[in-house]
Amino acid sequence: MNEPRGQFGSVAQTGSVAIDQGLRQYMLGVYNYMALAVAGTGLFSMFMASNEALMYQIAATPLKWVGFIGILAIGWFAPRVMMNGSKTMAHGLFWLYAALWGIMIAPMLYAFQQAGAAQDIYRAFFITSAVFGSMSLWGYTTKKDLSGWASFLVMATIGLLIAIVVNALIFQSTMMSLITSCGVVLVFSAITAWETQAIKSWYREGSAMNERASIFGAFMLYGSFVTLFVHILNILGIMRE
């Protein structure tokens, strides 16, 4: 009786090791995609920020709202395309999203460079990396079910988005900008943990959907990382002034 039990235990342990290895590879793929997108966005933004005329066209014309709406639209359609469309479309949408973020961030980087505060850009990046990394690690390792956070985080994100748009169009208040950026950092830190746990839960051993899930997971985490970076940089800029 003891021998079969030992055999079953060995099979179960082997299966568990295989799942752990597969999960690690899957999550590594998610972070690799995300890191490539962040690097590409940074290089693209810095290249664009070297062109003053282009910065004016983006920052001082309705083009900025076209880019803003484009980012929101891609965020809305991405789950359907990446999980159900072709892999080519999923990759195309992912890199288009990264390019649009690069276009939208470029005027902000240009303004910091012109103000002689380029060091704030690097400081914001390292702070963002620390916040993102710690929250993503916690989301990956915690045993607490974070799925209950979803409805609150969605409502908080919508509220902050409305506040940001209203402030940009009507009030143009530096204090309100500081408050909303602090709120965004808090909310998207929580979103990072929630997203990481959700992405981890999507993994299925041997499933053909893992690759799609890794692209969409990278898309989610990338959006959170860039959002954190933009608002941490905004906070540093306001405090410097």
C-alpha positions as YAML, in Angstrom:
chain: A
units: angstrom
residues:
- id: 1
  name: MET
  ca: [0.00, 0.00, 0.00]
- id: 2
  name: ASN
  ca: [2.86, 2.35, 0.71]
- id: 3
  name: GLU
  ca: [4.50, 1.98, -2.71]
- id: 4
  name: PRO
  ca: [1.54, 3.18, -4.85]
- id: 5
  name: ARG
  ca: [1.07, 6.10, -2.50]
- id: 6
  name: GLY
  ca: [4.72, 7.05, -2.97]
- id: 7
  name: GLN
  ca: [4.37, 6.78, -6.75]
- id: 8
  name: PHE
  ca: [1.33, 9.03, -6.77]
- id: 9
  name: GLY
  ca: [3.17, 11.50, -4.55]
- id: 10
  name: SER
  ca: [6.11, 11.51, -6.95]
- id: 11
  name: VAL
  ca: [3.83, 12.12, -9.96]
- id: 12
  name: ALA
  ca: [2.06, 14.97, -8.16]
- id: 13
  name: GLN
  ca: [5.37, 16.54, -7.17]
- id: 14
  name: THR
  ca: [6.66, 16.28, -10.76]
- id: 15
  name: GLY
  ca: [3.47, 17.93, -12.04]
- id: 16
  name: SER
  ca: [3.81, 20.72, -9.49]
- id: 17
  name: VAL
  ca: [7.42, 21.39, -10.53]
- id: 18
  name: ALA
  ca: [6.37, 21.49, -14.19]
- id: 19
  name: ILE
  ca: [3.62, 24.00, -13.41]
- id: 20
  name: ASP
  ca: [6.02, 26.15, -11.39]
- id: 21
  name: GLN
  ca: [8.55, 26.18, -14.23]
- id: 22
  name: GLY
  ca: [5.87, 26.93, -16.79]
- id: 23
  name: LEU
  ca: [4.43, 29.72, -14.64]
- id: 24
  name: ARG
  ca: [7.87, 31.29, -14.20]
- id: 25
  name: GLN
  ca: [8.47, 31.23, -17.95]
- id: 26
  name: TYR
  ca: [5.03, 32.67, -18.58]
- id: 27
  name: MET
  ca: [5.51, 35.53, -16.10]
- id: 28
  name: LEU
  ca: [9.01, 36.17, -17.43]
- id: 29
  name: GLY
  ca: [7.48, 36.53, -20.89]
- id: 30
  name: VAL
  ca: [4.99, 39.07, -19.50]
- id: 31
  name: TYR
  ca: [7.73, 41.18, -17.90]
- id: 32
  name: ASN
  ca: [9.98, 40.91, -20.96]
- id: 33
  name: TYR
  ca: [7.24, 42.25, -23.24]
- id: 34
  name: MET
  ca: [6.51, 45.03, -20.78]
- id: 35
  name: ALA
  ca: [10.18, 45.99, -20.37]
- id: 36
  name: LEU
  ca: [10.68, 46.15, -24.15]
- id: 37
  name: ALA
  ca: [7.64, 48.42, -24.47]
- id: 38
  name: VAL
  ca: [8.87, 50.72, -21.69]
- id: 39
  name: ALA
  ca: [12.34, 50.93, -23.28]
- id: 40
  name: GLY
  ca: [10.85, 51.57, -26.72]
- id: 41
  name: THR
  ca: [8.56, 54.27, -25.38]
- id: 42
  name: GLY
  ca: [11.44, 55.99, -23.60]
- id: 43
  name: LEU
  ca: [13.69, 56.00, -26.66]
- id: 44
  name: PHE
  ca: [10.85, 57.16, -28.92]
- id: 45
  name: SER
  ca: [9.89, 59.95, -26.53]
- id: 46
  name: MET
  ca: [13.46, 61.19, -26.11]
- id: 47
  name: PHE
  ca: [13.94, 61.21, -29.89]
- id: 48
  name: MET
  ca: [10.75, 63.21, -30.40]
- id: 49
  name: ALA
  ca: [11.60, 65.59, -27.56]
- id: 50
  name: SER
  ca: [14.63, 66.75, -29.54]
- id: 51
  name: ASN
  ca: [12.32, 68.40, -32.11]
- id: 52
  name: GLU
  ca: [10.92, 71.67, -30.73]
- id: 53
  name: ALA
  ca: [8.47, 72.27, -33.59]
- id: 54
  name: LEU
  ca: [7.02, 68.78, -33.18]
- id: 55
  name: MET
  ca: [6.62, 69.29, -29.45]
- id: 56
  name: TYR
  ca: [4.62, 72.45, -30.10]
- id: 57
  name: GLN
  ca: [2.31, 70.64, -32.52]
- id: 58
  name: ILE
  ca: [1.57, 67.95, -29.97]
- id: 59
  name: ALA
  ca: [1.30, 70.06, -26.82]
- id: 60
  name: ALA
  ca: [-0.42, 73.21, -28.14]
- id: 61
  name: THR
  ca: [-2.91, 71.81, -30.66]
- id: 62
  name: PRO
  ca: [-5.87, 69.39, -30.54]
- id: 63
  name: LEU
  ca: [-3.44, 66.60, -31.43]
- id: 64
  name: LYS
  ca: [-2.87, 66.01, -27.72]
- id: 65
  name: TRP
  ca: [-6.54, 65.13, -27.29]
- id: 66
  name: VAL
  ca: [-6.44, 62.84, -30.32]
- id: 67
  name: GLY
  ca: [-3.56, 60.95, -28.70]
- id: 68
  name: PHE
  ca: [-5.32, 60.90, -25.33]
- id: 69
  name: ILE
  ca: [-8.51, 59.49, -26.84]
- id: 70
  name: GLY
  ca: [-6.45, 56.99, -28.85]
- id: 71
  name: ILE
  ca: [-4.85, 55.64, -25.69]
- id: 72
  name: LEU
  ca: [-8.26, 55.27, -24.00]
- id: 73
  name: ALA
  ca: [-9.75, 53.61, -27.10]
- id: 74
  name: ILE
  ca: [-6.94, 51.07, -27.34]
- id: 75
  name: GLY
  ca: [-7.31, 50.35, -23.63]
- id: 76
  name: TRP
  ca: [-11.02, 49.66, -24.20]
- id: 77
  name: PHE
  ca: [-10.64, 47.37, -27.25]
- id: 78
  name: ALA
  ca: [-7.41, 45.61, -26.25]
- id: 79
  name: PRO
  ca: [-8.99, 42.75, -24.22]
- id: 80
  name: ARG
  ca: [-11.20, 41.70, -27.15]
- id: 81
  name: VAL
  ca: [-8.46, 41.92, -29.77]
- id: 82
  name: MET
  ca: [-5.62, 40.42, -27.76]
- id: 83
  name: MET
  ca: [-7.58, 37.50, -26.35]
- id: 84
  name: ASN
  ca: [-9.77, 36.72, -29.37]
- id: 85
  name: GLY
  ca: [-8.18, 38.27, -32.48]
- id: 86
  name: SER
  ca: [-5.07, 37.21, -34.38]
- id: 87
  name: LYS
  ca: [-1.66, 37.25, -32.74]
- id: 88
  name: THR
  ca: [-0.49, 39.75, -35.36]
- id: 89
  name: MET
  ca: [-3.28, 42.14, -34.38]
- id: 90
  name: ALA
  ca: [-2.49, 41.63, -30.69]
- id: 91
  name: HIS
  ca: [1.17, 42.54, -31.21]
- id: 92
  name: GLY
  ca: [0.27, 45.44, -33.50]
- id: 93
  name: LEU
  ca: [-2.12, 46.92, -30.95]
- id: 94
  name: PHE
  ca: [0.38, 46.48, -28.15]
- id: 95
  name: TRP
  ca: [3.17, 48.34, -29.97]
- id: 96
  name: LEU
  ca: [0.79, 51.02, -31.25]
- id: 97
  name: TYR
  ca: [-0.22, 51.62, -27.63]
- id: 98
  name: ALA
  ca: [3.45, 51.97, -26.64]
- id: 99
  name: ALA
  ca: [4.07, 54.40, -29.54]
- id: 100
  name: LEU
  ca: [1.07, 56.57, -28.60]
- id: 101
  name: TRP
  ca: [2.28, 56.79, -25.03]
- id: 102
  name: GLY
  ca: [5.68, 57.80, -26.36]
- id: 103
  name: ILE
  ca: [4.10, 60.62, -28.37]
- id: 104
  name: MET
  ca: [2.06, 61.84, -25.40]
- id: 105
  name: ILE
  ca: [4.98, 61.75, -22.94]
- id: 106
  name: ALA
  ca: [7.46, 63.50, -25.24]
- id: 107
  name: PRO
  ca: [6.26, 67.11, -24.57]
- id: 108
  name: MET
  ca: [6.49, 66.50, -20.83]
- id: 109
  name: LEU
  ca: [10.07, 65.24, -21.14]
- id: 110
  name: TYR
  ca: [10.89, 68.18, -23.38]
- id: 111
  name: ALA
  ca: [9.56, 70.64, -20.80]
- id: 112
  name: PHE
  ca: [11.71, 69.10, -18.05]
- id: 113
  name: GLN
  ca: [14.77, 69.18, -20.27]
- id: 114
  name: GLN
  ca: [14.21, 72.83, -21.17]
- id: 115
  name: ALA
  ca: [13.79, 73.70, -17.49]
- id: 116
  name: GLY
  ca: [17.13, 72.09, -16.67]
- id: 117
  name: ALA
  ca: [15.45, 69.37, -14.63]
- id: 118
  name: ALA
  ca: [16.38, 66.30, -16.65]
- id: 119
  name: GLN
  ca: [17.51, 64.65, -13.40]
- id: 120
  name: ASP
  ca: [13.86, 64.58, -12.31]
- id: 121
  name: ILE
  ca: [13.10, 62.32, -15.27]
- id: 122
  name: TYR
  ca: [15.64, 59.74, -14.12]
- id: 123
  name: ARG
  ca: [14.54, 60.15, -10.50]
- id: 124
  name: ALA
  ca: [10.91, 59.56, -11.48]
- id: 125
  name: PHE
  ca: [11.88, 56.46, -13.46]
- id: 126
  name: PHE
  ca: [13.74, 54.89, -10.53]
- id: 127
  name: ILE
  ca: [10.95, 55.74, -8.08]
- id: 128
  name: THR
  ca: [8.40, 54.27, -10.49]
- id: 129
  name: SER
  ca: [10.48, 51.12, -10.90]
- id: 130
  name: ALA
  ca: [10.70, 50.70, -7.12]
- id: 131
  name: VAL
  ca: [6.96, 51.25, -6.56]
- id: 132
  name: PHE
  ca: [5.94, 49.08, -9.49]
- id: 133
  name: GLY
  ca: [8.38, 46.29, -8.64]
- id: 134
  name: SER
  ca: [7.40, 46.09, -4.98]
- id: 135
  name: MET
  ca: [3.65, 46.12, -5.68]
- id: 136
  name: SER
  ca: [3.92, 43.59, -8.51]
- id: 137
  name: LEU
  ca: [6.02, 41.29, -6.33]
- id: 138
  name: TRP
  ca: [3.46, 41.56, -3.55]
- id: 139
  name: GLY
  ca: [0.63, 40.83, -5.98]
- id: 140
  name: TYR
  ca: [2.48, 37.75, -7.22]
- id: 141
  name: THR
  ca: [3.32, 36.31, -3.80]
- id: 142
  name: THR
  ca: [0.36, 37.27, -1.59]
- id: 143
  name: LYS
  ca: [-2.20, 34.63, -0.65]
- id: 144
  name: LYS
  ca: [-4.85, 37.31, -0.22]
- id: 145
  name: ASP
  ca: [-7.50, 37.32, -2.97]
- id: 146
  name: LEU
  ca: [-7.35, 40.77, -4.58]
- id: 147
  name: SER
  ca: [-10.22, 40.22, -7.03]
- id: 148
  name: GLY
  ca: [-12.59, 42.08, -4.70]
- id: 149
  name: TRP
  ca: [-10.61, 45.26, -5.34]
- id: 150
  name: ALA
  ca: [-11.66, 45.40, -8.99]
- id: 151
  name: SER
  ca: [-14.89, 47.39, -8.69]
- id: 152
  name: PHE
  ca: [-13.36, 49.98, -6.34]
- id: 153
  name: LEU
  ca: [-10.28, 50.41, -8.54]
- id: 154
  name: VAL
  ca: [-12.41, 50.89, -11.65]
- id: 155
  name: MET
  ca: [-14.54, 53.55, -9.97]
- id: 156
  name: ALA
  ca: [-11.47, 55.29, -8.54]
- id: 157
  name: THR
  ca: [-9.79, 55.31, -11.95]
- id: 158
  name: ILE
  ca: [-12.88, 56.79, -13.62]
- id: 159
  name: GLY
  ca: [-13.16, 59.45, -10.91]
- id: 160
  name: LEU
  ca: [-9.51, 60.42, -11.25]
- id: 161
  name: LEU
  ca: [-9.77, 60.51, -15.05]
- id: 162
  name: ILE
  ca: [-12.73, 62.89, -14.86]
- id: 163
  name: ALA
  ca: [-10.90, 65.09, -12.33]
- id: 164
  name: ILE
  ca: [-7.79, 65.25, -14.53]
- id: 165
  name: VAL
  ca: [-9.77, 66.21, -17.65]
- id: 166
  name: VAL
  ca: [-11.85, 68.82, -15.79]
- id: 167
  name: ASN
  ca: [-8.74, 70.36, -14.28]
- id: 168
  name: ALA
  ca: [-6.97, 70.44, -17.65]
- id: 169
  name: LEU
  ca: [-9.94, 72.07, -19.43]
- id: 170
  name: ILE
  ca: [-11.39, 74.36, -16.76]
- id: 171
  name: PHE
  ca: [-9.52, 74.94, -13.51]
- id: 172
  name: GLN
  ca: [-5.89, 74.42, -14.56]
- id: 173
  name: SER
  ca: [-5.00, 74.33, -10.87]
- id: 174
  name: THR
  ca: [-1.50, 73.25, -9.84]
- id: 175
  name: MET
  ca: [-2.78, 72.11, -6.44]
- id: 176
  name: MET
  ca: [-5.52, 70.01, -8.00]
- id: 177
  name: SER
  ca: [-2.96, 68.54, -10.39]
- id: 178
  name: LEU
  ca: [-0.79, 67.56, -7.41]
- id: 179
  name: ILE
  ca: [-3.73, 66.00, -5.56]
- id: 180
  name: THR
  ca: [-4.93, 64.00, -8.58]
- id: 181
  name: SER
  ca: [-1.39, 62.80, -9.34]
- id: 182
  name: CYS
  ca: [-1.00, 61.59, -5.74]
- id: 183
  name: GLY
  ca: [-4.35, 59.81, -6.07]
- id: 184
  name: VAL
  ca: [-3.28, 58.19, -9.34]
- id: 185
  name: VAL
  ca: [-0.05, 56.91, -7.78]
- id: 186
  name: LEU
  ca: [-1.96, 55.32, -4.89]
- id: 187
  name: VAL
  ca: [-4.66, 53.79, -7.09]
- id: 188
  name: PHE
  ca: [-2.31, 52.47, -9.77]
- id: 189
  name: SER
  ca: [0.02, 51.01, -7.17]
- id: 190
  name: ALA
  ca: [-2.94, 48.92, -6.02]
- id: 191
  name: ILE
  ca: [-3.90, 48.20, -9.63]
- id: 192
  name: THR
  ca: [-0.40, 46.86, -10.29]
- id: 193
  name: ALA
  ca: [-0.75, 44.31, -7.49]
- id: 194
  name: TRP
  ca: [-4.25, 43.33, -8.60]
- id: 195
  name: GLU
  ca: [-3.19, 42.99, -12.26]
- id: 196
  name: THR
  ca: [-0.18, 40.84, -11.37]
- id: 197
  name: GLN
  ca: [-2.32, 38.42, -9.38]
- id: 198
  name: ALA
  ca: [-4.90, 38.28, -12.19]
- id: 199
  name: ILE
  ca: [-2.22, 37.66, -14.84]
- id: 200
  name: LYS
  ca: [-0.75, 34.87, -12.72]
- id: 201
  name: SER
  ca: [-4.18, 33.25, -12.40]
- id: 202
  name: TRP
  ca: [-4.62, 33.15, -16.18]
- id: 203
  name: TYR
  ca: [-1.78, 30.67, -16.63]
- id: 204
  name: ARG
  ca: [-2.80, 27.16, -17.65]
- id: 205
  name: GLU
  ca: [-0.19, 24.45, -18.11]
- id: 206
  name: GLY
  ca: [0.17, 23.58, -21.79]
- id: 207
  name: SER
  ca: [-2.55, 26.00, -22.91]
- id: 208
  name: ALA
  ca: [-2.23, 27.72, -26.29]
- id: 209
  name: MET
  ca: [-3.82, 30.79, -24.69]
- id: 210
  name: ASN
  ca: [-0.80, 31.44, -22.49]
- id: 211
  name: GLU
  ca: [0.96, 33.46, -25.20]
- id: 212
  name: ARG
  ca: [-2.08, 35.68, -25.72]
- id: 213
  name: ALA
  ca: [-2.47, 36.09, -21.98]
- id: 214
  name: SER
  ca: [1.20, 37.09, -21.67]
- id: 215
  name: ILE
  ca: [0.79, 39.81, -24.33]
- id: 216
  name: PHE
  ca: [-2.35, 41.17, -22.71]
- id: 217
  name: GLY
  ca: [-0.76, 40.93, -19.27]
- id: 218
  name: ALA
  ca: [2.24, 42.92, -20.50]
- id: 219
  name: PHE
  ca: [-0.17, 45.46, -21.99]
- id: 220
  name: MET
  ca: [-1.89, 45.91, -18.62]
- id: 221
  name: LEU
  ca: [1.30, 46.19, -16.58]
- id: 222
  name: TYR
  ca: [2.91, 48.49, -19.14]
- id: 223
  name: GLY
  ca: [-0.05, 50.88, -18.94]
- id: 224
  name: SER
  ca: [0.18, 50.94, -15.15]
- id: 225
  name: PHE
  ca: [3.94, 51.51, -15.20]
- id: 226
  name: VAL
  ca: [3.76, 54.43, -17.63]
- id: 227
  name: THR
  ca: [0.81, 55.98, -15.78]
- id: 228
  name: LEU
  ca: [2.76, 55.80, -12.52]
- id: 229
  name: PHE
  ca: [5.82, 57.33, -14.19]
- id: 230
  name: VAL
  ca: [3.90, 60.27, -15.68]
- id: 231
  name: HIS
  ca: [2.25, 61.19, -12.39]
- id: 232
  name: ILE
  ca: [5.34, 60.67, -10.24]
- id: 233
  name: LEU
  ca: [7.20, 62.95, -12.66]
- id: 234
  name: ASN
  ca: [4.38, 65.48, -12.39]
- id: 235
  name: ILE
  ca: [4.61, 65.40, -8.58]
- id: 236
  name: LEU
  ca: [8.39, 65.93, -8.70]
- id: 237
  name: GLY
  ca: [7.95, 68.82, -11.13]
- id: 238
  name: ILE
  ca: [5.33, 70.56, -8.99]
- id: 239
  name: MET
  ca: [7.37, 70.12, -5.81]
- id: 240
  name: ARG
  ca: [10.48, 71.47, -7.55]
- id: 241
  name: GLU
  ca: [8.61, 74.60, -8.59]
...
